[in-house]
Amino acid sequence: MAVKLSTIRQAFHMLKSIDFEQLGRLSEKIDLPKVMATVGKMNDQQLSGLMRMLQSSGGGQKKELPPVNGDFYDLSSLLSPEDKALQLRVREFMEQEIQPVVNEYWMKAEFPFELLPKLAALNICGSTYEGYGGPNKSFLMEGIVTMEIARVDCSMATFFGVQSGLAMGSIYLLGSEAQKKEWLPDMQQLKKIGAFGLTEPEVGSGAAGGLTTTVKRVGDTWVLNGEKKWIGNATFADVVVIWARDVDDNQVKGFLLRKGTPGFTVEKMHGKMALRIVQNGLITLKDCVVEEKDRLEHANSFKDTAKVLRMTRAGVAWLAVGCARGAYENALAYTLKRKQFGKPIASFQLIQNHLVEMLSNLTAMQTMVYRLSELQDQGLLADEHASIAKVFCSLRTRDVVRGAREVMGGNGILLEYNVARFVADAEAIYSYEGTKEINTLIVGRAITGFSSFI
């Protein structure tokens, strides 16, 4: 077979770059005439293969690799310059301030209180609430901020969701004007911290009709008794939104329980395998007296509670996307550097299959939550929209983190490689803000017209 002229030219250019002093030293180690004779007998295909091998061995320029970027469909390009700048500021904060210390705090199950002033300076809490100090951003932008926080640490994203979504959201949607003015500006600046007390030791999914925490009106006050469990921020919150069943009318009502209220105690929960930085508490309420002014005046049934959950459930879907994106990007970066058999493992077919499956799930999730937030901004968000996103994204996040751990081999279980946390945290995301089963039934009711809830 004749050798192509293009191959000869390529070989000639490589010969021009040879250091002949090095060639002289090389001739002392190998039989150069024999090597040249062997090369001269090669056909075009064999010679091209030799050239590729020589180039990949370090003789040529280093291959320029694509950037590590989980936004495969470039959704961030749809943001305004102002919103894009905010996204990058949040990313910079998370990478420079949180990333260096996150594994240490995660292992100790402690919260980085000293970083709260810097987080407050980003001005991202309560961004969708008009007035009260917030920047008045879209739900889409709030979702992207949540994703950027979770991309580095899901615990900090959960803290943000409790503070900005559940706690502030309860006051914004259901509180009086006086309550909004008292709490929201300080909570927006993280000068006051909030928590959301709905879940109980024996009541999770059945909260709509099965709350065991009770409240009874006594004159101009309300008396609370019961327990709450898994309450994020509870150990250091200045105010906790407590949901309780009124013994007189059997309806769920909401109350703002202030720090230091007699009869209110909090025990930090220990032994968690996920979201370890989140300070979850077991709350005990024993004859806690709450004044009428601290009752959420527009929270008079569980339907009102559901308004808050609907709004924040979309945020949990975004949080799941951030978890998946962080795992994918860390795994991709690892495969580009990690070498086995003399080559980066990213060059192997089976590794690329894992990476593409992860990216496919991540891209589907991103496009889903993007549209979800558009619906929310248009005032068209329904329970089933938020629920199907939470189900899909938390489920697919499990797949992505599993794939990320897979391509990293044994290193995937070490915190220093920044994937093990995502693997663990994905399990908590899968369960909170409504289990897969409960959210599935919400969607099922919407598409069939039949309610299969007990």
Solvent accessible surface area in square Angstrom, and as a share of the most:
residue,aa,sasa,rsa
1,M,176,0.79
2,A,89,0.69
3,V,53,0.30
4,K,129,0.55
5,L,107,0.53
6,S,73,0.47
7,T,7,0.04
8,I,87,0.44
9,R,143,0.52
10,Q,68,0.30
11,A,24,0.19
12,F,114,0.48
13,H,112,0.50
14,M,57,0.25
15,L,91,0.45
16,K,128,0.54
17,S,93,0.60
18,I,61,0.31
19,D,69,0.36
20,F,142,0.59
21,E,124,0.55
22,Q,104,0.46
23,L,51,0.25
24,G,36,0.35
25,R,120,0.44
26,L,75,0.38
27,S,52,0.34
28,E,148,0.66
29,K,167,0.71
30,I,74,0.37
31,D,80,0.42
32,L,36,0.18
33,P,101,0.64
34,K,139,0.59
35,V,63,0.36
36,M,115,0.51
37,A,54,0.42
38,T,73,0.42
39,V,41,0.23
40,G,65,0.63
41,K,173,0.73
42,M,47,0.21
43,N,44,0.23
44,D,18,0.09
45,Q,138,0.61
46,Q,103,0.46
47,L,19,0.10
48,S,27,0.18
49,G,26,0.25
50,L,40,0.20
51,M,8,0.04
52,R,153,0.56
53,M,117,0.52
54,L,73,0.36
55,Q,76,0.34
56,S,96,0.62
57,S,87,0.56
58,G,63,0.60
59,G,70,0.67
60,G,40,0.38
61,Q,180,0.80
62,K,191,0.81
63,K,159,0.67
64,E,163,0.73
65,L,81,0.40
66,P,100,0.63
67,P,113,0.71
68,V,57,0.33
69,N,68,0.35
70,G,0,0.00
71,D,11,0.06
72,F,134,0.56
73,Y,136,0.52
74,D,78,0.40
75,L,30,0.15
76,S,16,0.10
77,S,72,0.47
78,L,116,0.58
79,L,22,0.11
80,S,52,0.34
81,P,119,0.75
82,E,121,0.54
83,D,25,0.13
84,K,62,0.26
85,A,42,0.33
86,L,9,0.04
87,Q,4,0.02
88,L,82,0.41
89,R,120,0.44
90,V,0,0.00
91,R,49,0.18
92,E,91,0.41
93,F,17,0.07
94,M,1,0.00
95,E,76,0.34
96,Q,115,0.51
97,E,50,0.23
98,I,2,0.01
99,Q,52,0.23
100,P,98,0.61
101,V,43,0.25
102,V,1,0.01
103,N,35,0.18
104,E,98,0.44
105,Y,29,0.11
106,W,24,0.08
107,M,117,0.52
108,K,96,0.41
109,A,20,0.15
110,E,77,0.35
111,F,9,0.04
112,P,3,0.02
113,F,97,0.41
114,E,107,0.48
115,L,18,0.09
116,L,21,0.11
117,P,94,0.59
118,K,102,0.43
119,L,6,0.03
120,A,13,0.10
121,A,83,0.64
122,L,24,0.12
123,N,55,0.28
124,I,6,0.03
125,C,3,0.02
126,G,1,0.01
127,S,6,0.04
128,T,19,0.11
129,Y,8,0.03
130,E,116,0.52
131,G,45,0.43
132,Y,51,0.19
133,G,53,0.51
134,G,19,0.18
135,P,40,0.25
136,N,93,0.48
137,K,37,0.16
138,S,44,0.28
139,F,48,0.20
140,L,23,0.12
141,M,1,0.01
142,E,32,0.15
143,G,3,0.03
144,I,8,0.04
145,V,4,0.03
146,T,8,0.05
147,M,7,0.03
148,E,0,0.00
149,I,2,0.01
150,A,0,0.00
151,R,36,0.13
152,V,6,0.03
153,D,0,0.00
154,C,0,0.00
155,S,0,0.00
156,M,5,0.02
157,A,0,0.00
158,T,15,0.09
159,F,1,0.01
160,F,5,0.02
161,G,29,0.28
162,V,13,0.08
163,Q,0,0.00
164,S,1,0.01
165,G,11,0.10
166,L,23,0.12
167,A,1,0.00
168,M,3,0.01
169,G,0,0.00
170,S,0,0.00
171,I,0,0.00
172,Y,52,0.20
173,L,65,0.32
174,L,3,0.01
175,G,2,0.02
176,S,22,0.14
177,E,88,0.39
178,A,74,0.57
179,Q,8,0.03
180,K,36,0.15
181,K,132,0.56
182,E,82,0.37
183,W,14,0.05
184,L,1,0.00
185,P,51,0.32
186,D,47,0.25
187,M,0,0.00
188,Q,4,0.02
189,Q,69,0.31
190,L,15,0.07
191,K,147,0.62
192,K,75,0.32
193,I,10,0.05
194,G,0,0.00
195,A,0,0.00
196,F,17,0.07
197,G,0,0.00
198,L,17,0.08
199,T,45,0.26
200,E,5,0.02
201,P,50,0.31
202,E,157,0.71
203,V,17,0.10
204,G,44,0.42
205,S,70,0.45
206,G,44,0.42
207,A,5,0.04
208,A,57,0.44
209,G,72,0.69
210,G,32,0.31
211,L,3,0.02
212,T,87,0.51
213,T,0,0.00
214,T,32,0.19
215,V,1,0.01
216,K,95,0.40
217,R,102,0.37
218,V,84,0.48
219,G,60,0.58
220,D,112,0.58
221,T,38,0.22
222,W,11,0.04
223,V,30,0.17
224,L,0,0.00
225,N,53,0.27
226,G,23,0.22
227,E,73,0.33
228,K,0,0.00
229,K,61,0.26
230,W,128,0.45
231,I,4,0.02
232,G,9,0.08
233,N,2,0.01
234,A,4,0.03
235,T,53,0.31
236,F,31,0.13
237,A,5,0.04
238,D,33,0.17
239,V,1,0.00
240,V,3,0.02
241,V,0,0.00
242,I,0,0.00
243,W,0,0.00
244,A,0,0.00
245,R,66,0.24
246,D,7,0.04
247,V,68,0.39
248,D,96,0.50
249,D,70,0.36
250,N,97,0.50
251,Q,78,0.35
252,V,8,0.04
253,K,17,0.07
254,G,0,0.00
255,F,0,0.00
256,L,1,0.00
257,L,1,0.00
258,R,74,0.27
259,K,124,0.52
260,G,66,0.63
261,T,20,0.12
262,P,112,0.70
263,G,33,0.32
264,F,30,0.13
265,T,83,0.48
266,V,49,0.28
267,E,113,0.50
268,K,59,0.25
269,M,29,0.13
270,H,147,0.66
271,G,79,0.76
272,K,29,0.12
273,M,127,0.57
274,A,11,0.08
275,L,11,0.06
276,R,50,0.18
277,I,3,0.01
278,V,5,0.03
279,Q,12,0.05
280,N,16,0.08
281,G,0,0.00
282,L,45,0.22
283,I,0,0.00
284,T,52,0.30
285,L,5,0.02
286,K,144,0.61
287,D,86,0.45
288,C,0,0.00
289,V,82,0.47
290,V,6,0.03
291,E,93,0.42
292,E,56,0.25
293,K,120,0.51
294,D,9,0.05
295,R,41,0.15
296,L,0,0.00
297,E,73,0.33
298,H,94,0.42
299,A,0,0.00
300,N,69,0.35
301,S,27,0.17
302,F,44,0.18
303,K,164,0.69
304,D,20,0.10
305,T,0,0.00
306,A,25,0.19
307,K,91,0.39
308,V,0,0.00
309,L,23,0.11
310,R,69,0.25
311,M,26,0.12
312,T,14,0.08
313,R,20,0.07
314,A,3,0.02
315,G,26,0.25
316,V,12,0.07
317,A,0,0.00
318,W,8,0.03
319,L,6,0.03
320,A,0,0.00
321,V,0,0.00
322,G,0,0.00
323,C,0,0.00
324,A,0,0.00
325,R,7,0.03
326,G,1,0.01
327,A,0,0.00
328,Y,11,0.04
329,E,13,0.06
330,N,44,0.23
331,A,0,0.00
332,L,27,0.14
333,A,32,0.24
334,Y,26,0.10
335,T,0,0.00
336,L,39,0.19
337,K,163,0.69
338,R,99,0.36
339,K,124,0.52
340,Q,79,0.35
341,F,189,0.79
342,G,69,0.66
343,K,99,0.42
344,P,45,0.28
345,I,15,0.08
346,A,13,0.10
347,S,55,0.35
348,F,53,0.22
349,Q,158,0.70
350,L,139,0.69
351,I,27,0.14
352,Q,87,0.39
353,N,77,0.39
354,H,53,0.23
355,L,14,0.07
356,V,93,0.53
357,E,95,0.43
358,M,4,0.02
359,L,22,0.11
360,S,65,0.42
361,N,34,0.18
362,L,0,0.00
363,T,13,0.08
364,A,44,0.34
365,M,0,0.00
366,Q,7,0.03
367,T,50,0.29
368,M,59,0.26
369,V,0,0.00
370,Y,19,0.07
371,R,116,0.42
372,L,6,0.03
373,S,1,0.01
374,E,58,0.26
375,L,26,0.13
376,Q,19,0.08
377,D,63,0.33
378,Q,103,0.46
379,G,65,0.63
380,L,105,0.52
381,L,29,0.14
382,A,30,0.23
383,D,41,0.21
384,E,57,0.26
385,H,61,0.27
386,A,0,0.00
387,S,0,0.00
388,I,80,0.40
389,A,1,0.01
390,K,2,0.01
391,V,22,0.13
392,F,59,0.25
393,C,0,0.00
394,S,3,0.02
395,L,46,0.23
396,R,59,0.22
397,T,1,0.01
398,R,73,0.27
399,D,34,0.18
400,V,0,0.00
401,V,5,0.03
402,R,141,0.51
403,G,11,0.10
404,A,0,0.00
405,R,81,0.30
406,E,96,0.43
407,V,6,0.03
408,M,6,0.02
409,G,35,0.34
410,G,55,0.53
411,N,30,0.16
412,G,1,0.01
413,I,114,0.58
414,L,79,0.39
415,L,35,0.17
416,E,120,0.54
417,Y,69,0.26
418,N,29,0.15
419,V,0,0.00
420,A,18,0.14
421,R,1,0.01
422,F,1,0.00
423,V,49,0.28
424,A,12,0.10
425,D,0,0.00
426,A,1,0.00
427,E,67,0.30
428,A,25,0.19
429,I,1,0.01
430,Y,38,0.14
431,S,59,0.38
432,Y,57,0.22
433,E,28,0.13
434,G,21,0.21
435,T,43,0.25
436,K,63,0.27
437,E,112,0.50
438,I,41,0.21
439,N,0,0.00
440,T,58,0.34
441,L,56,0.28
442,I,20,0.10
443,V,20,0.11
444,G,23,0.23
445,R,99,0.36
446,A,50,0.39
447,I,134,0.68
448,T,81,0.47
449,G,65,0.63
450,F,161,0.67
451,S,69,0.45
452,S,77,0.49
453,F,70,0.29
454,I,224,1.14
